[in-house]
Amino acid sequence: MNDSTGYAVFFFAPALEALGDAIKPYLQDGPAGPHVPCREVDTAGAFIEMTLEGRTADGREVALELMVPGNMVRMIVSARSDEEFGFYKRDKPAIAPVIPAPPVEPAAAGTPSHDAKPGA
């Protein structure tokens, strides 16, 4: 996807064949295969509802809603550049550093230890 935020919706091969020419204007090729880039995805219900950004012939921006049966969708990938994700070296640690506890000296002979039973 070229957008910095949004989703990539991937379809099963038979679904692309069944949708035919109707889905082709919305598909983009990528390293993971053809997908539909969209701004929003709603997966509640039998249909997957995708909100896409488009342009009319005269250049006006429009929001398109594309709905397909849920069983046609193979995978939905969130693509957000504002969040860190993955395995790589970060500039700062993700969690606070562990501070070692001070050393504990062994108990001297004749000094009761915490393991000793009372009255023993």
SULCORWO-V591926 format. One record per helix or strand of 3 or more residues. SS is the DSSP state (~ for helix, > for strand). FROM is the first residue (numbers start at 1). TO is the last residue. If there is no record, write none. Layout:
BEGIN
SS;FROM;TO / SS;FROM;TO
END
This chain:
BEGIN
>;7;11 / ~;13;19 / ~;21;24 / >;35;38 / >;40;42 / >;47;55 / >;61;69 / ~;70;72 / >;73;78
END
